[in-house]
């Protein structure tokens, strides 16, 4: 016959609270002096002579342990469940899996108390009261023995064999229907769930078959089916909630399929919770119980982390859309970091949850890391440097997402900033991952932070251009610069600058105030076209790189050259006025006379008029 298993695989919140309450109520060292009525005498439970200082008085001798255990369990029967915190430490649970130790401790205490009360009357005078001595056996039955022995820590505990025999002893008193000899009556099914189900199962199904009893196989099959149903019901219920939330915008089939995929972790959480709650009723052998609990806890932890990741992705999409509507680009930099921080936090929580459920001690692991601190520090040096680099980027606002930067020999636009690295999209569309630690020592040329974008060029005109036309041409270009919406108005240079071998060179040195490179190129083109129109209207011709060869025969007189006409100040003013008027006429003809400022460049699949003609985008 299989041993009834303990109450449930998880630590019940209510039971944990009661145990903690019992620990707070119970004053150390008081239970050993308590006189338990009806136990065959009024002698103090134990003496403290020759007891090691670290051994609690209530478990210093066999008599003290027995009286402490029975007194605490009688209080539990009266409704003081917090006293379980004093009874469970009287059991040697060293051979019980840490995953089930709390559960087994409660169940064994209940079953052992019932077995003691039905098998033999307890007389405290017959129980040894010395700190040292041989193990003492209270009762011996075919199903097992109830024995107290001194442990390695000096405490007297019910032995591990007694803990293993407690379910069998309890089952025997149920089968023999023995009368209660002493102690308070206790509702065992209140604390041991498996007993509740076992009492309802017919005896014909309690016969052992292959490894398990027949009813346990049926219960496992039923539990698996109920878990799958809970999975489907959870997804369907959450989907109905989504449909109700989006009733104004009905979801199509594609959206429903995507919603089901995103809700998949929620179904797994419901299924694992059903399994965890049901396993405690099946009274499985310890090994099978442990395996099923570990599997269910693992599914619960993974599905919880998976579902939290999905929620984090949805939150990240929402924050990204919000960041795109703001003018600041700092939030574009922070959103990916926030999402990654949340995922890291969720992962750590998942690991801690699983470790706690599996009763894995994290302190020894951290201690081991402390012993290898030097190796760990060397391994974490790069990580700390990268993390510090990302913090410096945010604190100093070195760059933001979308900025055009030059870092060393890397040039491109910032695409993403993470904890460890920064991703840069180059202008030939490759993606470079740069460790953030490099940002601490490298110089960053942020071209995206330029207030103005400089343009320096030379306009070459022919040598036969009269000075008046050059004056008008230069002044006309200045007027174009003043009127164009994206040019800097407080500083620009337009002057005849050099006598080149084949041309007269006019220096054009201006600045554009544009948000991006595409807008700069568009505005540069518009200005260049206006300069070409101005030159044509003024009769100014651009020079080509040509050479003229003059052949002079010996003895021929040198050709006479006409002196260049002198320009008065009035003529210079008239030439400048003519250039400005010509520039204004050009701007007025091309809808720039009102100094309107076109919006920055936005890339689209096709211009609106093209989409209208092809029928795309209508409706």
C-alpha positions as CSV (number, residue, x, y, z in Angstrom):
1,X,0.0,0.0,0.0
2,X,1.4,3.4,-1.0
3,X,2.1,5.9,1.7
4,X,-0.3,8.8,1.9
5,X,1.4,11.9,0.8
6,X,1.4,15.2,2.5
7,X,-1.0,18.1,2.1
8,X,-0.1,20.0,-1.1
9,X,3.0,20.7,-3.3
10,X,3.1,24.4,-2.7
11,X,3.4,26.4,0.4
12,X,0.0,27.6,1.3
13,X,-0.1,31.3,2.0
14,X,-2.6,30.9,4.9
15,X,-0.6,28.0,6.4
16,X,2.6,30.0,6.1
17,X,1.0,33.0,7.8
18,X,-0.1,30.8,10.7
19,X,3.3,29.2,11.1
20,X,4.9,32.7,11.2
21,X,2.2,33.7,13.7
22,X,3.1,30.7,15.9
23,X,6.8,31.6,15.7
24,X,6.0,35.2,16.9
25,X,3.7,34.0,19.7
26,X,5.9,31.2,21.0
27,X,8.6,32.5,23.4
28,X,11.8,30.4,23.1
29,X,12.3,28.1,26.0
30,X,8.8,28.1,27.4
31,X,7.4,24.9,25.9
32,X,9.9,22.8,27.7
33,X,8.5,23.9,31.1
34,X,4.9,23.5,30.1
35,X,2.9,20.9,32.1
36,X,0.7,19.1,29.6
37,X,-2.5,17.8,31.3
38,X,-3.5,14.2,31.0
39,X,0.0,12.9,30.1
40,X,0.6,11.0,33.4
41,X,2.2,13.4,35.8
42,X,2.9,17.0,36.7
43,X,6.7,16.8,36.4
44,X,8.3,19.5,34.3
45,X,8.8,18.6,30.7
46,X,12.6,18.7,30.9
47,X,15.6,19.8,32.7
48,X,18.2,22.2,31.3
49,X,21.1,20.7,33.2
50,X,23.9,19.5,31.0
51,X,22.2,20.8,27.8
52,X,24.2,22.4,25.1
53,X,23.5,26.1,24.9
54,X,22.4,25.9,21.2
55,X,19.9,23.1,21.9
56,X,16.3,24.4,22.6
57,X,15.0,23.3,26.0
58,X,11.8,22.0,24.4
59,X,13.8,19.4,22.4
60,X,16.7,18.8,24.8
61,X,15.5,15.3,25.9
62,X,13.2,12.6,24.6
63,X,10.6,13.6,27.3
64,X,10.8,17.3,26.4
65,X,10.3,16.6,22.7
66,X,7.3,14.2,23.2
67,X,5.5,16.6,25.6
68,X,6.3,19.6,23.3
69,X,4.9,17.8,20.3
70,X,1.8,16.5,22.0
71,X,1.0,19.8,23.7
72,X,1.4,21.7,20.4
73,X,-0.7,19.3,18.4
74,X,-3.5,19.4,21.1
75,X,-3.6,23.2,20.7
76,X,-3.8,22.7,16.9
77,X,-6.8,20.5,17.4
78,X,-8.4,23.3,19.4
79,X,-7.9,25.7,16.5
80,X,-4.5,27.2,17.3
81,X,-2.9,26.3,13.9
82,X,0.0,28.5,14.6
83,X,1.3,25.9,17.1
84,X,2.3,23.7,14.1
85,X,5.5,25.8,14.1
86,X,6.4,24.1,17.4
87,X,5.3,20.6,16.5
88,X,7.0,20.3,13.1
89,X,10.5,21.0,14.4
90,X,10.2,17.9,16.5
91,X,10.4,15.7,13.4
92,X,13.6,14.6,11.6
93,X,12.8,15.6,8.0
94,X,16.4,15.4,6.7
95,X,15.5,12.5,4.4
96,X,12.5,14.3,2.9
97,X,13.0,16.3,-0.3
98,X,13.3,20.0,0.4
99,X,10.6,20.7,-2.2
100,X,8.0,18.8,0.0
101,X,9.5,19.4,3.4
102,X,7.0,21.9,4.6
103,X,4.1,19.9,3.3
104,X,5.4,16.5,4.6
105,X,6.1,18.1,8.0
106,X,2.5,19.2,8.5
107,X,1.0,16.0,7.2
108,X,3.4,13.8,9.3
109,X,2.7,15.8,12.4
110,X,-1.1,15.3,12.0
111,X,-0.8,11.5,11.2
112,X,1.8,10.9,13.9
113,X,-0.4,12.6,16.6
114,X,-3.4,10.5,15.6
115,X,-1.3,7.3,15.7
116,X,0.0,8.1,19.2
117,X,-3.4,8.9,20.6
118,X,-4.8,5.6,19.3
119,X,-2.0,3.2,19.9
120,X,-0.8,3.7,23.4
121,X,-1.3,5.9,26.4
122,X,1.6,8.4,27.0
123,X,3.2,8.4,30.5
124,X,5.8,11.1,30.8
125,X,7.5,9.1,33.7
126,X,8.4,6.3,31.3
127,X,10.1,8.6,28.8
128,X,13.9,9.3,29.4
129,X,14.7,12.8,30.5
130,X,18.5,12.8,30.0
131,X,20.2,14.9,27.2
132,X,22.4,11.9,26.3
133,X,21.3,8.3,25.9
134,X,20.2,5.7,23.4
135,X,17.2,6.1,21.1
136,X,13.9,5.5,22.9
137,X,11.1,3.6,21.1
138,X,7.5,4.6,22.2
139,X,5.7,1.9,20.3
140,X,6.4,-0.9,17.8
141,X,3.9,-2.1,15.2
142,X,4.2,-4.2,12.0
143,X,3.8,-1.0,10.0
144,X,6.7,0.7,11.8
145,X,8.0,2.1,15.0
146,X,7.7,5.5,16.8
147,X,11.2,6.3,18.0
148,X,12.9,9.4,19.5
149,X,16.7,9.8,19.0
150,X,19.3,12.4,19.6
151,X,20.3,14.1,16.3
152,X,23.7,15.4,15.2
153,X,22.7,18.9,16.4
154,X,22.0,17.6,19.9
155,X,18.2,17.8,19.6
156,X,15.9,14.8,20.3
157,X,13.6,14.3,17.4
158,X,11.2,11.7,16.0
159,X,13.5,9.7,13.7
160,X,13.4,9.7,9.9
161,X,12.0,6.1,10.0
162,X,9.2,7.3,12.2
163,X,8.4,10.1,9.7
164,X,8.3,7.5,6.9
165,X,6.1,5.1,9.0
166,X,3.6,7.8,10.1
167,X,1.3,7.4,7.1
168,X,1.3,3.6,7.5
169,X,0.6,3.8,11.2
170,X,-2.3,6.2,10.6
171,X,-3.7,4.0,7.9
172,X,-3.6,1.0,10.3
173,X,-5.6,2.7,13.0
174,X,-8.2,3.7,10.3
175,X,-8.4,0.1,9.1
176,X,-8.6,-1.4,12.6
177,X,-11.0,1.4,13.8
178,X,-9.1,1.7,17.1
179,X,-10.5,3.8,19.9
180,X,-8.9,7.0,21.0
181,X,-6.9,6.6,24.2
182,X,-6.0,10.2,24.9
183,X,-5.6,13.7,23.3
184,X,-7.8,16.0,21.4
185,X,-9.7,14.7,18.4
186,X,-8.5,16.2,15.1
187,X,-9.9,16.5,11.6
188,X,-7.1,15.0,9.5
189,X,-8.6,15.8,6.1
190,X,-8.5,19.5,7.1
191,X,-4.7,19.4,6.9
192,X,-4.0,16.4,4.7
193,X,-5.9,16.8,1.4
194,X,-5.1,13.4,0.1
195,X,-7.0,11.9,3.0
196,X,-10.1,13.7,2.0
197,X,-10.0,12.2,-1.5
198,X,-8.9,8.8,-0.2
199,X,-11.9,8.6,2.1
200,X,-14.2,9.1,-0.9
201,X,-12.6,6.4,-3.1
202,X,-14.1,2.9,-3.0
203,X,-11.8,0.2,-1.5
204,X,-11.9,-1.7,-4.8
205,X,-10.0,1.2,-6.5
206,X,-7.5,1.4,-3.7
207,X,-5.8,-1.8,-4.8
208,X,-2.3,-1.3,-6.0
209,X,-1.7,-2.0,-9.7
210,X,1.2,-0.9,-11.9
211,X,3.3,1.4,-9.6
212,X,0.2,3.2,-8.4
213,X,-3.2,2.4,-7.1
214,X,-6.0,2.2,-9.6
215,X,-7.7,5.4,-8.4
216,X,-4.5,7.3,-8.6
217,X,-4.1,6.5,-12.3
218,X,-7.7,7.6,-13.0
219,X,-7.1,10.8,-11.0
220,X,-3.9,11.6,-12.9
221,X,-5.8,11.2,-16.2
222,X,-8.6,13.4,-14.9
223,X,-6.2,16.0,-13.7
224,X,-4.4,16.2,-17.0
225,X,-7.7,16.6,-18.8
226,X,-8.9,19.3,-16.4
227,X,-5.5,21.1,-16.9
228,X,-6.0,21.2,-20.7
229,X,-9.6,22.4,-20.2
230,X,-8.4,25.2,-17.9
231,X,-5.8,26.2,-20.5
232,X,-8.5,26.5,-23.2
233,X,-11.0,28.2,-20.9
234,X,-8.4,30.8,-19.7
235,X,-7.5,31.8,-23.3
236,X,-11.2,31.9,-24.3
237,X,-12.1,34.0,-21.3
238,X,-9.3,36.5,-21.8
239,X,-10.2,36.7,-25.5
240,X,-13.8,37.5,-24.7
241,X,-12.5,40.3,-22.4
242,X,-10.4,41.7,-25.3
243,X,-13.4,41.5,-27.6
244,X,-15.5,43.4,-25.1
245,X,-12.7,46.0,-24.7
246,X,-12.5,46.5,-28.5
247,X,-16.2,46.3,-29.2
248,X,-16.0,49.7,-31.0
249,X,-13.3,48.3,-33.3
250,X,-14.2,44.7,-34.1
251,X,-11.2,42.3,-34.4
252,X,-10.9,40.4,-37.6
253,X,-9.7,36.8,-37.9
254,X,-6.1,37.7,-38.2
255,X,-6.2,39.8,-35.0
256,X,-8.0,37.0,-33.1
257,X,-5.3,34.5,-34.2
258,X,-2.6,36.9,-33.0
259,X,-4.4,37.5,-29.7
260,X,-4.6,33.8,-29.1
261,X,-0.9,33.5,-29.7
262,X,-0.2,36.3,-27.2
263,X,-2.5,34.7,-24.7
264,X,-0.9,31.3,-24.9
265,X,1.3,31.9,-21.7
266,X,-1.9,32.7,-19.7
267,X,-3.4,29.3,-20.6
268,X,-0.2,27.6,-19.5
269,X,-0.3,29.4,-16.2
270,X,-3.8,28.3,-15.6
271,X,-3.0,24.7,-16.5
272,X,0.1,24.6,-14.2
273,X,-1.9,26.0,-11.3
274,X,-4.6,23.4,-11.8
275,X,-1.9,20.7,-11.8
276,X,-0.2,22.1,-8.7
277,X,-3.5,22.3,-6.8
278,X,-4.6,18.8,-7.8
279,X,-1.4,16.8,-7.2
280,X,-1.7,17.2,-3.5
281,X,-5.0,15.2,-3.5
282,X,-3.5,12.2,-5.3
283,X,-1.5,10.7,-2.4
284,X,1.4,9.8,-4.8
285,X,4.7,8.2,-3.8
286,X,7.3,10.7,-2.7
287,X,9.5,10.4,-5.9
288,X,6.6,10.7,-8.3
289,X,5.2,13.6,-6.2
290,X,8.5,15.5,-6.4
291,X,8.8,15.0,-10.2
292,X,5.3,16.2,-10.9
293,X,5.7,19.2,-8.6
294,X,9.0,20.2,-10.2
295,X,7.5,19.9,-13.7
296,X,4.5,21.9,-12.8
297,X,6.5,24.6,-11.0
298,X,8.8,24.8,-14.0
299,X,5.9,25.3,-16.4
300,X,4.5,27.9,-14.1
301,X,7.7,29.9,-13.9
302,X,8.5,29.7,-17.6
303,X,4.9,30.6,-18.7
304,X,4.8,33.4,-16.2
305,X,8.1,34.9,-17.5
306,X,6.9,34.3,-21.1
307,X,3.6,36.0,-20.5
308,X,5.3,38.9,-18.8
309,X,7.6,39.2,-21.8
310,X,4.5,39.5,-24.0
311,X,3.0,42.2,-21.8
312,X,6.4,44.0,-21.8
313,X,6.5,43.9,-25.6
314,X,3.0,45.4,-25.8
315,X,4.0,48.1,-23.3
316,X,7.1,48.8,-25.4
317,X,5.0,49.2,-28.5
318,X,2.7,51.6,-26.7
319,X,5.7,53.6,-25.3
320,X,7.3,53.7,-28.8
321,X,4.1,55.2,-30.3
322,X,3.9,57.7,-27.5
323,X,7.6,58.7,-28.0
324,X,7.1,59.2,-31.7
325,X,4.4,61.8,-31.0
326,X,6.7,63.9,-28.8
327,X,9.3,66.4,-30.1
328,X,12.1,65.2,-27.8
329,X,14.2,62.3,-29.0
330,X,15.4,61.4,-25.5
331,X,12.4,59.2,-24.9
332,X,13.2,57.3,-28.1
333,X,16.5,56.5,-26.4
334,X,15.0,55.6,-23.1
335,X,12.1,53.3,-24.3
336,X,14.3,50.4,-25.4
337,X,16.3,50.6,-22.2
338,X,13.1,50.6,-20.1
339,X,11.8,47.5,-22.0
340,X,15.1,45.7,-21.6
341,X,15.3,46.6,-17.9
342,X,11.8,45.2,-17.4
343,X,12.7,42.0,-19.1
344,X,15.8,41.6,-17.1
345,X,13.8,42.3,-13.9
346,X,11.2,39.7,-14.9
347,X,13.8,37.1,-15.6
348,X,15.4,37.6,-12.2
349,X,12.0,37.4,-10.6
350,X,11.3,34.2,-12.5
351,X,14.6,32.6,-11.3
352,X,14.0,33.6,-7.7
353,X,10.4,32.3,-7.8
354,X,11.5,29.0,-9.2
355,X,14.4,28.7,-6.7
356,X,12.0,29.5,-3.9
357,X,9.4,26.9,-5.1
358,X,12.1,24.3,-5.4
359,X,13.6,25.3,-2.0
360,X,16.9,26.0,-3.6
361,X,19.2,28.0,-1.3
362,X,20.6,31.1,-3.1
363,X,22.8,32.1,-0.2
364,X,25.4,29.3,-0.9
365,X,25.4,30.2,-4.5
366,X,26.1,33.8,-3.8
367,X,28.8,32.7,-1.3
368,X,30.4,30.6,-4.0
369,X,30.4,33.7,-6.3
370,X,32.1,35.6,-3.5
371,X,34.9,33.0,-3.2
372,X,35.5,33.4,-6.9
373,X,35.1,37.1,-6.7
374,X,38.3,37.9,-8.6
375,X,37.4,35.8,-11.6
376,X,33.8,37.1,-11.5
377,X,35.1,40.7,-11.4
378,X,37.4,40.1,-14.4
379,X,34.5,38.5,-16.3
380,X,32.1,41.3,-15.4
381,X,34.6,44.1,-16.2
382,X,33.4,44.5,-19.8
383,X,29.8,44.4,-18.7
384,X,30.3,47.1,-16.1
385,X,32.2,49.2,-18.6
386,X,29.4,48.8,-21.2
387,X,26.7,49.6,-18.6
388,X,28.6,52.7,-17.5
389,X,28.9,53.7,-21.1
390,X,25.2,53.5,-21.6
391,X,24.6,55.5,-18.4
392,X,27.0,58.2,-19.7
393,X,25.2,58.4,-23.1
394,X,21.9,59.0,-21.3
395,X,23.3,61.4,-18.7
396,X,25.4,63.5,-21.1
397,X,23.0,63.1,-24.0
398,X,25.9,62.3,-26.3
399,X,23.5,61.3,-29.0
400,X,19.9,60.1,-29.5
401,X,18.2,57.6,-31.7
402,X,18.3,58.8,-35.3
403,X,21.4,61.0,-34.9
404,X,24.1,60.9,-37.6
405,X,27.4,60.2,-35.8
406,X,31.0,59.5,-36.5
407,X,32.8,57.4,-33.9
408,X,36.3,56.6,-34.9
409,X,36.1,55.0,-38.3
410,X,32.4,54.2,-37.9
411,X,29.8,56.5,-39.5
412,X,26.1,56.1,-39.6
413,X,22.8,56.8,-37.8
414,X,22.0,55.6,-34.3
415,X,19.4,52.8,-34.4
416,X,19.3,51.4,-30.9
417,X,21.0,51.9,-27.6
418,X,21.2,49.0,-25.1
419,X,22.9,48.1,-21.9
420,X,25.8,46.4,-23.5
421,X,26.1,47.9,-27.0
422,X,24.9,50.6,-29.4
423,X,23.7,49.7,-32.9
424,X,24.7,52.0,-35.8
425,X,23.1,51.7,-39.2
426,X,25.8,52.7,-41.8
427,X,25.0,54.5,-45.0
428,X,25.5,51.3,-47.0
429,X,22.8,49.7,-44.8
430,X,25.0,47.4,-42.7
431,X,24.5,47.2,-39.0
432,X,27.5,47.8,-36.7
433,X,27.3,46.8,-33.0
434,X,29.6,49.0,-30.9
435,X,30.3,48.2,-27.3
436,X,29.2,51.0,-25.0
437,X,32.6,50.9,-23.2
438,X,34.2,52.4,-26.4
439,X,32.0,55.5,-26.0
440,X,33.8,56.4,-22.7
441,X,37.2,56.9,-24.4
442,X,36.3,57.6,-28.1
443,X,35.4,61.0,-29.5
444,X,31.9,61.2,-30.8
445,X,31.2,63.5,-33.7
446,X,27.5,64.0,-33.6
447,X,26.6,65.5,-37.0
448,X,22.9,65.1,-36.1
449,X,23.3,67.9,-33.5
450,X,24.5,70.5,-35.9
451,X,22.5,73.7,-35.7
452,X,23.6,74.6,-39.2
453,X,24.8,72.6,-42.2
454,X,27.6,74.3,-44.0
455,X,27.8,74.5,-47.8
456,X,30.9,75.9,-49.5
457,X,31.2,76.0,-53.3
458,X,32.7,78.0,-56.1
459,X,30.7,79.5,-59.0
460,X,32.9,79.9,-62.1
461,X,31.9,82.5,-64.6
462,X,33.6,83.4,-67.9
463,X,36.3,86.0,-68.0
464,X,34.4,88.2,-70.4
465,X,31.7,88.9,-67.8
466,X,31.5,92.6,-67.2
467,X,32.0,93.8,-63.6
468,X,28.5,95.2,-63.5
469,X,27.0,91.8,-64.2
470,X,29.2,90.2,-61.5
471,X,28.0,92.8,-59.0
472,X,24.4,92.1,-59.9
473,X,25.0,88.3,-59.9
474,X,26.6,88.3,-56.4
475,X,23.9,90.6,-55.0
476,X,21.2,88.5,-56.6
477,X,22.6,85.3,-54.9
478,X,22.6,87.2,-51.6
479,X,19.0,88.0,-52.0
480,X,18.2,84.4,-52.8
481,X,19.9,83.4,-49.5
482,X,17.9,86.0,-47.6
483,X,14.6,84.8,-49.0
484,X,15.1,81.0,-48.9
485,X,13.3,79.6,-45.8
486,X,16.0,77.1,-44.7
487,X,19.1,79.3,-45.0
488,X,21.0,81.1,-42.2
489,X,20.4,84.8,-42.5
490,X,22.9,86.2,-40.1
491,X,26.0,84.9,-41.7
492,X,26.8,84.1,-45.4
493,X,29.5,85.1,-47.9
494,X,29.0,85.7,-51.7
495,X,32.0,87.5,-53.3
496,X,34.2,87.3,-56.3
497,X,37.0,85.3,-54.7
498,X,39.7,84.2,-57.2
499,X,41.1,84.6,-60.7
500,X,41.2,81.0,-61.8
501,X,43.1,79.8,-65.0
502,X,39.9,79.5,-66.9
503,X,37.3,81.5,-65.0
504,X,36.4,84.1,-62.5
505,X,35.4,82.3,-59.3
506,X,32.6,83.5,-57.0
507,X,32.7,82.1,-53.5
508,X,29.4,80.9,-52.1
509,X,29.7,80.1,-48.4
510,X,26.3,79.6,-46.7
511,X,24.6,77.5,-44.0
512,X,21.4,75.6,-44.1
513,X,19.2,75.2,-41.0
514,X,17.5,71.8,-41.8
515,X,16.6,68.9,-39.5
516,X,18.1,66.2,-41.7
517,X,20.3,65.5,-44.7
518,X,17.4,64.8,-47.1
519,X,15.9,68.2,-46.4
520,X,19.3,69.8,-46.8
521,X,19.7,68.2,-50.2
522,X,16.3,69.3,-51.3
523,X,16.9,72.9,-50.3
524,X,20.4,73.0,-51.8
525,X,18.9,71.9,-55.1
526,X,16.2,74.6,-55.0
527,X,18.9,77.2,-54.3
528,X,21.1,76.0,-57.1
529,X,18.2,76.0,-59.6
530,X,17.4,79.6,-58.5
531,X,21.1,80.6,-59.1
532,X,21.0,79.1,-62.5
533,X,17.8,81.0,-63.4
534,X,19.4,84.2,-62.0
535,X,22.5,83.7,-64.1
536,X,20.4,83.2,-67.3
537,X,18.3,86.3,-66.5
538,X,21.3,88.4,-65.9
539,X,23.2,87.1,-68.9
540,X,26.0,85.5,-66.8
541,X,27.6,82.4,-68.4
542,X,29.3,79.7,-66.4
543,X,32.9,78.9,-67.4
544,X,34.2,75.6,-68.6
545,X,37.8,74.5,-67.9
546,X,39.2,75.6,-71.3
547,X,42.6,76.8,-72.5
548,X,43.2,79.4,-75.2
549,X,46.5,79.3,-77.2
550,X,47.7,82.6,-78.8
551,X,50.3,82.3,-81.5
552,X,52.3,85.5,-82.1
553,X,54.8,85.7,-85.0
554,X,58.1,87.4,-84.4
555,X,58.0,91.1,-85.2
556,X,54.2,91.4,-85.0
557,X,53.1,94.3,-82.8
558,X,51.2,93.4,-79.6
559,X,47.5,93.7,-79.9
560,X,46.0,96.7,-78.3
561,X,43.6,96.1,-75.3
562,X,40.8,98.3,-74.4
563,X,40.9,99.6,-70.9
564,X,38.2,98.1,-68.6
565,X,35.3,100.6,-68.0
566,X,35.4,102.2,-64.6
567,X,32.2,101.7,-62.5
568,X,31.0,104.5,-60.3
569,X,29.3,104.0,-57.0
570,X,26.0,104.7,-58.6
571,X,26.5,102.1,-61.3
572,X,27.5,99.5,-58.6
573,X,24.3,100.3,-56.7
574,X,22.2,100.0,-59.8
575,X,23.8,96.6,-60.6
576,X,23.1,95.4,-57.1
577,X,19.5,96.6,-57.3
578,X,19.1,94.9,-60.6
579,X,20.4,91.6,-59.1
580,X,18.0,91.8,-56.1
581,X,15.0,92.5,-58.4
582,X,16.0,89.6,-60.6
583,X,16.2,87.3,-57.6
584,X,12.8,88.4,-56.3
585,X,11.3,87.9,-59.7
586,X,12.7,84.3,-59.7
587,X,11.4,83.6,-56.2
588,X,8.0,85.0,-57.0
589,X,7.8,83.0,-60.2
590,X,8.5,79.8,-58.2
591,X,6.1,80.4,-55.3
592,X,8.8,81.6,-52.8
593,X,8.0,85.2,-52.8
594,X,6.0,84.9,-49.6
595,X,9.0,83.3,-47.9
596,X,6.9,80.2,-47.2
597,X,8.8,77.4,-45.5
598,X,8.1,73.9,-46.9
599,X,8.0,71.0,-44.4
600,X,11.0,68.6,-44.0
601,X,11.4,65.7,-46.3
602,X,9.2,62.7,-45.5
603,X,9.7,59.5,-47.5
604,X,6.6,57.8,-49.0
605,X,6.0,54.9,-51.3
606,X,4.6,57.3,-54.0
607,X,3.5,60.9,-54.2
608,X,-0.1,61.5,-53.4
609,X,-1.1,62.4,-57.0
610,X,0.5,59.1,-58.2
611,X,-1.5,57.1,-55.7
612,X,-4.7,58.9,-56.7
613,X,-4.1,58.1,-60.3
614,X,-3.4,54.4,-59.7
615,X,-6.3,54.1,-57.2
616,X,-4.0,53.1,-54.3
617,X,-4.7,54.6,-50.9
618,X,-8.3,55.7,-51.7
619,X,-11.1,55.0,-49.4
